[in-house]
Amino acid sequence: MNMMIKQQKIEWWQTIFNEKYLKTYVDVLNPEVTNQQVAFLIKKLKLKKGAEILDLACGHGRHAIELTRRGYDVTGLDYSKHFINIARETAKKFKIDVKFVQDDMRQLSYEKKFDAVINMFTSFGYFDNENDNIIVLRKIARALKPGGKFLIDLNNAVRTIIHIVKKGKEDKKTGNFIEPSKDYLSNGLVVTTKNEWNPVAMQWSMTRSWKEKGKLMSYRTNVRLFVFPELKHLLEENGLKVKNVWGDFEGSTFKFDSRRLIILAIKEK
């Protein structure tokens, strides 16, 4: 008897992180922004030169490479093979020794290895299964040395929701709020963005589309939003004690309308 093999569902984050994605963030993922963020990381993490850092969901390696240039021992991990290849080529070009690993963050196998783990640019809350986010936090804690530090950088959920609700409209069929916008990028692309907030699932979806050489291009993200008290609870339930929170990379106090939610937690000994 023939057996039907159930194929595993392909999730959005497994396919979109490529050159197409990078084109739409040309004005955000630039050296000036990266240098500011790395300076913030160094100041807040307070690590000695040579300390081991895991850049979890490292993308194309911008933070990992810059931290290595400043004297830290960095491992960068990302699911996107395309991004990892870019990161390796960039490190090779600058003759910098960075270990880049292509893997799923849910499969972290490190134990008591790192002095710090960083997770930047809203790279948490991607999974359809809520429990997978908890698995990631648990494995981050396991990967840290006792007293090791975890710094996570996310969009501030409250600000994001207020923006979508205030500028958008409610879809009467779904109950979701939808807010369209248009951006004119420095590379000549005109990108239309449809932000959508699902209040039941606390998910923020973003569909971005543009024309390139007459062809319509697009991608869609779907991120679970976390408010600070909820994420603080999840971190501390998994052995990561919250020590500080900021609202931007200038170190401002976190407020309801802060652009970012940046949390520093310590692995309890």
C-alpha positions as CSV (number, residue, x, y, z in Angstrom):
1,M,0.0,0.0,0.0
2,N,1.4,3.4,-1.0
3,M,1.9,5.7,2.0
4,M,1.2,9.4,1.7
5,I,4.1,11.5,3.0
6,K,2.9,14.7,4.6
7,Q,5.1,17.6,3.4
8,Q,6.2,20.1,6.0
9,K,4.7,23.5,5.5
10,I,7.1,26.1,4.2
11,E,7.0,29.2,6.4
12,W,7.5,32.7,5.1
13,W,10.9,33.3,6.8
14,Q,12.4,30.3,5.0
15,T,12.2,31.9,1.5
16,I,12.2,35.8,1.6
17,F,15.6,36.7,3.0
18,N,17.5,37.2,-0.3
19,E,18.6,40.0,-2.6
20,K,15.0,41.1,-3.2
21,Y,14.6,41.7,0.5
22,L,17.8,43.6,0.9
23,K,16.8,46.0,-2.0
24,T,13.8,47.3,0.0
25,Y,16.0,48.0,3.1
26,V,18.8,49.8,1.3
27,D,18.1,53.0,3.4
28,V,18.0,51.2,6.7
29,L,20.7,48.6,6.6
30,N,23.6,51.0,6.0
31,P,27.0,51.4,7.6
32,E,26.1,54.5,9.6
33,V,23.2,52.7,11.3
34,T,25.3,49.6,11.8
35,N,28.1,51.5,13.5
36,Q,25.7,53.3,15.8
37,Q,24.1,50.0,16.8
38,V,27.5,48.3,17.4
39,A,28.7,51.2,19.5
40,F,25.5,50.7,21.6
41,L,26.1,47.0,21.9
42,I,29.7,47.5,23.1
43,K,28.6,50.1,25.6
44,K,25.7,48.2,27.1
45,L,27.2,44.6,27.0
46,K,30.4,45.8,28.7
47,L,32.4,42.8,27.5
48,K,36.2,42.4,27.4
49,K,37.9,42.2,24.0
50,G,38.0,38.6,22.9
51,A,34.7,37.8,24.5
52,E,32.6,35.2,22.6
53,I,29.4,36.6,21.0
54,L,26.7,34.8,19.1
55,D,24.8,37.0,16.6
56,L,21.6,35.0,16.3
57,A,19.7,35.6,13.1
58,C,22.8,37.5,11.9
59,G,21.4,38.3,8.4
60,H,24.2,39.2,6.0
61,G,26.6,39.7,8.8
62,R,26.7,43.5,9.3
63,H,26.8,43.4,13.2
64,A,29.0,40.2,13.4
65,I,31.6,41.6,11.1
66,E,31.8,45.0,12.8
67,L,32.0,43.5,16.2
68,T,34.8,41.2,15.0
69,R,36.6,44.3,13.6
70,R,36.4,45.8,17.1
71,G,38.1,42.8,18.8
72,Y,35.4,40.3,19.7
73,D,35.2,36.6,18.9
74,V,31.9,36.4,16.9
75,T,29.8,33.5,15.6
76,G,27.0,34.5,13.2
77,L,24.0,32.2,12.7
78,D,21.2,32.6,10.2
79,Y,18.8,30.3,8.3
80,S,19.2,32.1,5.0
81,K,21.9,30.5,2.9
82,H,21.9,33.6,0.7
83,F,22.7,35.9,3.6
84,I,25.3,33.6,5.0
85,N,27.1,33.5,1.7
86,I,27.1,37.3,1.5
87,A,28.4,37.4,5.1
88,R,31.3,35.0,4.3
89,E,32.2,36.9,1.2
90,T,32.2,40.2,3.0
91,A,34.4,38.9,5.8
92,K,36.8,37.4,3.3
93,K,37.0,40.7,1.4
94,F,38.0,42.5,4.6
95,K,40.2,39.6,5.8
96,I,38.2,39.2,9.0
97,D,37.9,35.8,10.7
98,V,34.2,35.3,11.5
99,K,32.5,32.0,11.9
100,F,29.2,32.0,10.0
101,V,26.8,29.1,10.4
102,Q,23.7,28.4,8.3
103,D,21.1,26.8,10.7
104,D,17.7,27.1,12.3
105,M,17.8,29.0,15.6
106,R,15.5,26.3,17.1
107,Q,18.3,23.8,16.6
108,L,20.9,25.7,18.7
109,S,23.2,23.1,20.2
110,Y,25.7,25.3,22.0
111,E,26.1,24.9,25.8
112,K,27.7,27.4,28.1
113,K,29.8,28.8,25.2
114,F,29.0,32.5,24.8
115,D,29.6,35.5,26.9
116,A,26.7,37.2,25.1
117,V,24.0,36.5,22.5
118,I,22.5,39.3,20.4
119,N,19.3,39.1,18.4
120,M,18.8,42.2,16.3
121,F,16.3,43.9,13.9
122,T,13.1,42.2,15.0
123,S,14.4,38.7,14.4
124,F,12.2,36.9,17.0
125,G,8.6,35.8,16.9
126,Y,8.7,34.4,13.3
127,F,7.3,30.9,14.0
128,D,3.7,29.7,13.4
129,N,4.0,27.5,16.5
130,E,4.1,29.7,19.6
131,N,6.0,27.1,21.5
132,D,9.0,27.5,19.1
133,N,9.6,31.0,20.4
134,I,10.0,29.5,23.9
135,I,12.3,26.8,22.6
136,V,14.6,29.5,21.2
137,L,14.7,31.4,24.5
138,R,15.5,28.2,26.3
139,K,18.3,27.3,23.9
140,I,19.7,30.9,24.1
141,A,19.9,30.5,27.9
142,R,21.7,27.1,27.5
143,A,24.2,28.6,25.0
144,L,25.2,31.3,27.5
145,K,27.9,31.0,30.1
146,P,26.7,31.6,33.7
147,G,26.3,35.3,34.0
148,G,26.2,35.7,30.2
149,K,24.1,38.4,28.6
150,F,21.3,38.4,26.1
151,L,20.3,41.5,24.2
152,I,17.2,41.5,22.0
153,D,16.1,44.3,19.7
154,L,12.5,44.4,18.5
155,N,10.0,46.8,17.0
156,N,8.0,48.3,19.9
157,A,4.7,46.5,19.6
158,V,2.6,49.3,21.2
159,R,3.9,51.9,18.8
160,T,3.5,49.6,15.8
161,I,-0.1,48.8,16.7
162,I,-1.0,52.5,17.5
163,H,0.4,53.5,14.1
164,I,-1.6,50.9,12.1
165,V,-4.8,51.5,14.0
166,K,-4.5,55.3,13.8
167,K,-3.6,55.5,10.1
168,G,-5.4,52.4,8.8
169,K,-8.9,50.9,8.7
170,E,-10.5,47.9,10.2
171,D,-11.4,45.0,7.9
172,K,-15.0,44.2,9.0
173,K,-14.7,40.6,7.9
174,T,-11.5,39.7,9.7
175,G,-11.3,42.3,12.5
176,N,-7.7,43.1,11.4
177,F,-6.5,46.6,10.9
178,I,-4.8,47.5,7.6
179,E,-2.6,50.5,6.9
180,P,-1.1,51.2,3.4
181,S,1.9,53.4,2.7
182,K,4.4,54.2,0.0
183,D,8.2,54.8,0.2
184,Y,10.6,56.3,-2.4
185,L,13.9,54.6,-1.8
186,S,17.4,56.0,-2.7
187,N,17.9,53.1,-5.2
188,G,15.0,54.3,-7.2
189,L,12.4,51.7,-6.0
190,V,8.9,52.9,-5.2
191,V,7.7,50.4,-2.5
192,T,4.1,50.0,-1.5
193,T,3.7,48.6,2.0
194,K,0.5,47.1,3.5
195,N,0.8,46.8,7.3
196,E,-1.8,44.5,8.9
197,W,-2.3,43.8,12.6
198,N,-4.2,40.8,13.8
199,P,-5.4,41.6,17.4
200,V,-6.4,38.0,18.2
201,A,-3.0,36.5,17.3
202,M,-1.0,39.6,18.1
203,Q,0.6,39.3,14.7
204,W,2.0,42.1,12.4
205,S,2.0,41.2,8.7
206,M,3.8,43.4,6.2
207,T,3.3,43.0,2.4
208,R,5.8,45.0,0.3
209,S,5.5,45.3,-3.4
210,W,7.2,47.2,-6.2
211,K,7.9,47.1,-9.9
212,E,11.3,46.3,-11.2
213,K,12.0,46.3,-15.0
214,G,8.3,46.1,-15.6
215,K,7.8,43.0,-13.3
216,L,5.8,43.1,-10.1
217,M,7.9,42.0,-7.1
218,S,6.7,41.4,-3.6
219,Y,7.2,39.5,-0.3
220,R,5.2,39.1,2.9
221,T,6.4,38.9,6.5
222,N,4.4,37.8,9.6
223,V,5.8,38.5,13.0
224,R,4.4,37.8,16.4
225,L,4.4,41.1,18.5
226,F,5.4,41.0,22.1
227,V,4.7,43.8,24.6
228,F,7.4,44.3,27.3
229,P,5.7,42.6,30.3
230,E,4.9,39.5,28.2
231,L,8.4,39.2,26.9
232,K,10.0,39.9,30.3
233,H,7.9,37.0,31.7
234,L,9.0,34.6,28.9
235,L,12.7,35.6,29.4
236,E,12.6,35.1,33.1
237,E,10.6,31.9,32.9
238,N,13.6,30.6,30.8
239,G,16.4,31.6,33.1
240,L,17.1,35.1,31.6
241,K,16.7,37.8,34.2
242,V,15.9,41.2,32.7
243,K,18.3,43.9,33.8
244,N,17.5,46.9,31.6
245,V,15.3,48.1,28.7
246,W,15.7,51.0,26.3
247,G,13.6,52.6,23.6
248,D,16.3,53.3,20.9
249,F,20.0,52.9,20.2
250,E,20.8,56.2,21.8
251,G,19.9,54.6,25.1
252,S,16.7,56.5,25.7
253,T,14.2,55.4,28.4
254,F,11.6,52.9,27.0
255,K,8.2,54.5,26.6
256,F,4.9,53.5,25.0
257,D,5.8,55.3,21.8
258,S,9.5,54.4,21.6
259,R,10.6,53.2,18.2
260,R,12.4,50.1,19.5
261,L,12.1,47.7,22.4
262,I,15.7,46.7,23.4
263,I,16.1,44.4,26.4
264,L,19.2,43.3,28.2
265,A,18.9,40.1,30.2
266,I,21.4,38.1,32.2
267,K,21.6,34.3,32.5
268,E,21.1,33.4,36.1
269,K,24.1,31.5,37.6
